[in-house]
């Protein structure tokens, strides 16, 4: 059965739209694969006319993430009082403090946090530390008793 000229025109438009969508989709995935437009990449200095960005960047973290100290003072408090958690980490860029499995504090360079608790119970704290590699985490746990 033959298609009418108007049907052929509609199918031609659909084919063109489909083709454009496929080209855009392939371009998107190729850009993701090869990092096109990635602003974190360095600009080669030997390309004429390009300006090299010599601004300081965060140096890459080397070595394993380590939590040197993680303390809680005092370890026993009355409801409504506060406890102070302190830590020292090396080779870490981000630390996350969690209480009973829920993150309560994220920091780039901080080394302490004051937590005031209203309800009696035993609360468990966990400190996670990581670097820009995002592959190595180190953690430590403490608990406070609230009477």
Backbone as JSON, one array per atom type, in Angstrom:
{
  "sequence": "XXXXXXXXXXXXXXXXXXXXXXXXXXXXXXXXXXXXXXXXXXXXXXXXXXXXXXXXXXXXXXXXXXXXXXXXXXXXXXXXXXXXXXXXXXXXXXXXXXXXXXXXXXXXXXXXXXXXXXXXXXXXXXXXXXXXXXXXXXXXXXXXXXX",
  "N": [[0.84, -1.17, 0.0], [0.58, 2.2, -0.83], [1.94, 5.22, 0.54], [0.36, 8.28, 1.31], [1.2, 11.58, 0.08], [1.15, 13.4, 2.26], [1.47, 11.7, 4.48], [4.05, 10.72, 3.97], [5.49, 13.05, 4.29], [5.07, 13.59, 7.02], [6.33, 11.31, 8.14], [8.91, 11.82, 7.27], [9.56, 14.13, 8.69], [9.4, 13.1, 11.3], [11.53, 11.27, 11.14], [13.71, 13.02, 10.78], [13.62, 14.48, 13.21], [14.07, 12.36, 15.0], [16.65, 11.64, 14.17], [18.11, 13.97, 14.82], [17.74, 13.95, 17.6], [19.12, 11.6, 18.24], [21.75, 12.28, 17.49], [22.27, 14.35, 19.32], [22.03, 12.93, 21.72], [24.11, 11.01, 21.48], [26.27, 12.77, 21.32], [26.11, 13.9, 23.87], [26.73, 11.67, 25.54], [29.3, 11.06, 24.6], [30.62, 13.39, 25.33], [30.46, 13.17, 28.11], [32.0, 10.87, 28.47], [34.57, 11.59, 27.53], [35.11, 13.83, 28.98], [34.52, 16.41, 28.06], [34.67, 19.89, 28.16], [35.31, 19.97, 30.83], [35.94, 21.82, 33.59], [37.89, 21.42, 35.49], [40.14, 20.39, 34.4], [43.57, 20.8, 33.37], [44.94, 23.45, 31.41], [46.81, 23.07, 28.52], [50.07, 24.46, 28.24], [51.4, 24.92, 25.9], [49.85, 25.67, 23.72], [49.32, 28.06, 21.36], [48.09, 31.31, 22.09], [46.39, 30.54, 24.11], [45.48, 31.07, 27.5], [47.11, 30.35, 30.43], [45.93, 29.14, 33.46], [47.18, 30.08, 36.37], [46.35, 30.15, 38.96], [46.24, 29.29, 42.45], [45.48, 25.96, 43.4], [43.64, 23.48, 45.25], [45.9, 21.34, 46.71], [46.53, 17.95, 45.71], [45.46, 15.38, 47.86], [47.59, 13.25, 49.57], [48.4, 9.99, 50.66], [47.04, 7.85, 53.21], [43.82, 8.34, 54.66], [43.49, 9.33, 58.0], [42.22, 9.1, 61.25], [43.35, 10.7, 63.86], [42.73, 11.45, 66.51], [39.7, 11.16, 68.37], [37.45, 12.41, 70.4], [35.2, 12.74, 73.2], [33.68, 14.89, 75.43], [31.95, 15.98, 78.22], [31.54, 12.44, 78.96], [29.26, 11.62, 80.16], [26.21, 13.09, 80.75], [23.59, 15.31, 81.93], [20.13, 15.44, 80.93], [19.48, 17.99, 78.59], [21.93, 19.17, 78.79], [25.21, 19.73, 77.28], [27.58, 18.04, 75.2], [30.93, 17.91, 74.02], [32.4, 17.09, 71.03], [35.52, 16.27, 69.71], [38.14, 16.21, 67.27], [41.01, 15.05, 65.45], [42.31, 14.87, 62.3], [44.16, 13.44, 59.56], [45.23, 13.92, 56.21], [42.67, 14.22, 55.25], [39.82, 15.69, 53.71], [37.16, 16.13, 54.05], [34.95, 15.78, 56.75], [32.44, 13.88, 58.39], [30.07, 13.92, 60.87], [28.1, 11.73, 62.66], [25.13, 10.93, 64.48], [23.79, 8.23, 66.03], [23.5, 6.96, 63.51], [22.57, 8.98, 61.84], [23.52, 11.71, 59.92], [24.78, 14.6, 61.4], [26.47, 16.7, 61.15], [28.6, 18.2, 58.81], [31.82, 18.94, 57.63], [34.54, 20.87, 56.31], [37.07, 21.68, 57.34], [36.77, 21.82, 60.08], [37.22, 21.02, 63.6], [35.8, 20.29, 65.82], [32.67, 19.81, 67.58], [29.71, 20.82, 69.21], [27.22, 19.17, 70.94], [23.98, 19.25, 72.07], [21.8, 17.55, 74.14], [18.5, 16.56, 74.74], [16.96, 14.38, 75.53], [16.98, 11.52, 77.69], [19.24, 8.74, 77.41], [21.39, 6.51, 75.49], [23.71, 7.62, 73.26], [25.23, 7.16, 70.16], [28.11, 8.11, 68.43], [29.61, 8.68, 65.28], [32.48, 9.28, 63.39], [33.34, 10.08, 60.19], [35.88, 10.25, 57.8], [37.24, 11.54, 54.81], [39.05, 11.81, 51.66], [39.79, 13.64, 48.6], [40.02, 11.64, 46.76], [37.97, 9.99, 47.25], [37.76, 7.35, 47.73], [38.79, 6.19, 49.99], [37.89, 5.75, 53.23], [37.85, 6.49, 56.67], [36.85, 5.68, 59.94], [35.55, 6.27, 63.25], [34.12, 5.49, 66.44], [32.14, 6.72, 69.22], [30.42, 7.04, 72.41], [27.83, 8.66, 74.32], [26.31, 9.03, 77.49], [23.17, 9.99, 78.51], [21.49, 11.16, 81.22]],
  "CA": [[0.0, 0.0, 0.0], [1.36, 3.43, -0.95], [1.62, 6.28, 1.5], [-0.01, 9.54, 0.69], [2.27, 12.57, 0.24], [1.15, 13.99, 3.6], [2.06, 10.71, 5.39], [5.49, 10.69, 3.74], [6.03, 14.27, 4.88], [5.07, 13.39, 8.47], [7.38, 10.34, 8.47], [10.2, 12.48, 7.04], [9.77, 15.02, 9.83], [9.69, 12.23, 12.45], [12.88, 10.73, 10.95], [14.66, 14.11, 11.03], [13.62, 14.73, 14.66], [14.72, 11.2, 15.62], [18.07, 11.75, 13.86], [18.67, 15.05, 15.64], [17.76, 13.48, 18.99], [20.2, 10.6, 18.37], [23.02, 12.99, 17.43], [22.43, 15.03, 20.6], [22.25, 11.91, 22.75], [25.46, 10.47, 21.3], [27.18, 13.84, 21.71], [26.06, 14.01, 25.33], [27.48, 10.57, 26.14], [30.71, 11.22, 24.27], [31.13, 14.47, 26.18], [30.63, 12.61, 29.47], [33.08, 9.9, 28.44], [35.86, 12.2, 27.33], [35.26, 14.98, 29.87], [34.49, 17.66, 27.31], [34.24, 21.05, 28.92], [35.6, 19.79, 32.24], [36.71, 22.98, 34.04], [38.96, 21.07, 36.43], [41.32, 19.97, 33.65], [44.58, 21.82, 33.16], [45.08, 23.94, 30.05], [48.2, 22.92, 28.11], [50.74, 25.75, 28.1], [52.07, 25.07, 24.61], [48.92, 26.04, 22.67], [49.41, 29.51, 21.19], [46.88, 32.09, 22.29], [45.67, 30.12, 25.31], [45.96, 31.63, 28.75], [47.25, 29.3, 31.45], [45.43, 29.55, 34.77], [48.18, 29.78, 37.38], [45.82, 30.37, 40.3], [46.48, 28.13, 43.3], [44.42, 24.97, 43.53], [43.84, 22.6, 46.39], [46.83, 20.28, 46.33], [45.94, 16.64, 45.9], [45.76, 14.74, 49.14], [48.33, 12.02, 49.4], [48.44, 9.18, 51.85], [45.77, 7.33, 53.73], [43.08, 9.14, 55.62], [43.65, 8.8, 59.35], [41.65, 9.83, 62.38], [44.36, 10.61, 64.91], [42.01, 11.46, 67.79], [38.26, 11.41, 68.34], [37.11, 12.41, 71.82], [33.92, 13.28, 73.61], [33.85, 15.35, 76.81], [32.03, 14.79, 79.07], [30.93, 11.23, 78.44], [27.98, 11.43, 80.86], [25.61, 14.4, 80.99], [22.17, 15.37, 82.27], [19.3, 15.89, 79.82], [19.54, 19.42, 78.41], [23.32, 19.61, 78.77], [25.92, 19.53, 76.02], [28.87, 17.35, 75.16], [31.75, 18.43, 72.92], [33.18, 16.09, 70.31], [36.7, 16.87, 69.09], [38.89, 15.24, 66.48], [42.17, 15.43, 64.65], [42.42, 13.96, 61.16], [45.21, 13.74, 58.59], [44.97, 13.57, 54.81], [41.23, 14.24, 54.99], [39.29, 16.96, 53.26], [35.79, 16.24, 54.54], [34.55, 14.91, 57.86], [31.01, 13.83, 58.65], [29.76, 13.43, 62.2], [26.75, 11.15, 62.72], [24.63, 10.48, 65.77], [22.86, 7.11, 65.86], [23.31, 6.67, 62.1], [22.08, 10.14, 61.07], [24.52, 12.77, 59.83], [24.37, 15.83, 62.08], [27.43, 17.76, 60.9], [29.6, 18.0, 57.76], [32.77, 20.05, 57.69], [35.75, 20.75, 55.52], [38.28, 21.79, 58.14], [36.46, 21.96, 61.51], [37.78, 19.96, 64.42], [34.99, 20.02, 67.0], [31.23, 20.04, 67.46], [29.0, 20.76, 70.49], [25.9, 18.56, 70.76], [23.15, 19.36, 73.26], [20.82, 16.48, 74.07], [17.38, 16.77, 75.65], [16.33, 13.13, 75.95], [17.87, 10.52, 78.28], [19.55, 7.59, 76.57], [22.77, 6.32, 75.08], [23.84, 8.09, 71.89], [26.47, 6.72, 69.54], [28.62, 9.03, 67.43], [30.57, 8.14, 64.33], [33.18, 10.29, 62.61], [33.86, 9.58, 58.92], [36.81, 11.18, 57.16], [37.59, 11.11, 53.46], [39.78, 12.79, 50.87], [39.22, 13.88, 47.27], [39.99, 10.39, 46.0], [36.63, 9.45, 47.47], [37.81, 5.9, 47.78], [39.24, 5.7, 51.28], [37.22, 6.34, 54.37], [38.23, 5.98, 57.98], [35.84, 6.1, 60.89], [35.72, 5.95, 64.65], [32.87, 5.65, 67.16], [32.11, 7.04, 70.65], [29.05, 7.14, 72.9], [27.57, 9.5, 75.48], [25.15, 8.61, 78.27], [22.39, 11.12, 78.98], [20.64, 10.69, 82.32]],
  "C": [[0.89, 1.24, 0.0], [0.93, 4.44, 0.1], [1.25, 7.53, 0.74], [1.13, 10.53, 0.91], [2.31, 13.19, 1.63], [1.72, 13.01, 4.62], [3.57, 10.65, 5.22], [6.15, 11.92, 4.37], [6.12, 14.14, 6.41], [6.19, 12.43, 8.87], [8.77, 10.95, 8.24], [10.54, 13.4, 8.2], [10.13, 14.21, 11.07], [11.11, 11.69, 12.34], [13.94, 11.8, 11.23], [14.75, 14.39, 12.53], [14.34, 13.6, 15.39], [16.24, 11.28, 15.39], [18.75, 12.82, 14.7], [18.78, 14.62, 17.1], [18.9, 12.48, 19.2], [21.56, 11.28, 18.36], [23.28, 13.7, 18.76], [22.72, 14.04, 21.72], [23.65, 11.33, 22.67], [26.48, 11.52, 21.71], [27.25, 14.01, 23.21], [26.91, 12.91, 25.97], [28.96, 10.63, 25.79], [31.35, 12.32, 25.1], [31.36, 13.99, 27.6], [31.83, 11.68, 29.5], [34.44, 10.56, 28.37], [36.07, 13.46, 28.15], [35.27, 16.3, 29.13], [33.98, 18.78, 28.2], [34.49, 20.93, 30.41], [36.47, 20.94, 32.74], [37.85, 22.63, 34.97], [40.22, 20.63, 35.71], [42.29, 21.12, 33.47], [44.63, 22.2, 31.68], [46.53, 23.77, 29.64], [48.83, 24.28, 27.83], [51.3, 25.97, 26.71], [51.11, 25.4, 23.47], [48.94, 27.55, 22.54], [48.05, 30.18, 21.42], [46.1, 31.69, 23.53], [46.3, 30.75, 26.54], [45.99, 30.5, 29.78], [46.8, 29.87, 32.78], [46.43, 29.12, 35.83], [47.67, 30.0, 38.8], [46.03, 29.12, 41.14], [45.25, 27.24, 43.38], [44.67, 24.16, 44.79], [44.8, 21.51, 45.97], [46.17, 18.92, 46.54], [46.37, 16.05, 47.25], [46.5, 13.44, 48.88], [48.36, 11.28, 50.72], [47.06, 8.78, 52.31], [45.13, 8.31, 54.7], [43.25, 8.51, 56.99], [42.94, 9.72, 60.34], [42.62, 9.62, 63.53], [43.71, 10.55, 66.29], [40.54, 11.71, 67.51], [37.8, 11.27, 69.78], [35.77, 13.07, 72.06], [34.06, 13.66, 75.08], [32.68, 16.23, 77.19], [31.28, 13.62, 78.44], [29.61, 10.89, 79.11], [27.44, 12.81, 81.2], [24.16, 14.23, 81.44], [21.4, 15.84, 81.04], [19.31, 17.42, 79.77], [20.96, 19.97, 78.4], [23.97, 19.26, 77.43], [27.2, 18.74, 76.24], [29.62, 17.9, 73.95], [32.55, 17.28, 72.33], [34.32, 16.81, 69.61], [37.45, 15.8, 68.32], [40.08, 15.89, 65.81], [42.28, 14.4, 63.54], [43.6, 14.39, 60.29], [44.8, 13.21, 57.24], [43.48, 13.51, 54.49], [40.82, 15.63, 54.56], [37.88, 17.2, 53.78], [35.6, 15.28, 55.7], [33.04, 15.01, 58.03], [30.81, 13.21, 60.02], [28.31, 12.95, 62.2], [26.42, 10.78, 64.15], [23.58, 9.42, 65.5], [22.5, 6.9, 64.39], [22.81, 7.82, 61.25], [23.12, 11.25, 61.1], [23.98, 14.04, 60.49], [25.31, 16.99, 61.76], [28.4, 17.34, 59.8], [30.54, 19.19, 57.79], [33.95, 19.79, 56.79], [36.98, 20.76, 56.41], [38.0, 21.87, 59.65], [37.03, 20.79, 62.29], [37.01, 19.73, 65.72], [33.53, 20.35, 66.72], [30.6, 19.9, 68.85], [27.6, 20.23, 70.22], [25.15, 18.61, 72.08], [21.99, 18.39, 73.12], [19.76, 16.64, 75.15], [16.79, 15.49, 76.23], [17.34, 12.18, 76.58], [18.09, 9.36, 77.31], [21.04, 7.48, 76.32], [22.84, 6.69, 73.6], [25.21, 7.69, 71.37], [26.85, 7.69, 68.42], [29.63, 8.3, 66.54], [31.17, 9.3, 63.55], [33.74, 9.61, 61.37], [34.75, 10.65, 58.33], [37.17, 10.64, 55.79], [38.4, 12.2, 52.76], [39.18, 12.86, 49.47], [39.23, 12.63, 46.41], [38.62, 9.74, 46.13], [36.61, 7.94, 47.61], [38.18, 5.37, 49.16], [38.55, 6.47, 52.38], [37.78, 5.72, 55.63], [37.19, 6.48, 58.95], [36.17, 5.62, 62.28], [34.4, 6.21, 65.36], [33.09, 5.94, 68.64], [30.65, 7.0, 71.09], [28.99, 8.05, 74.11], [26.33, 8.97, 76.17], [24.47, 9.87, 78.8], [21.42, 10.59, 80.04], [19.45, 11.61, 82.51]]
}
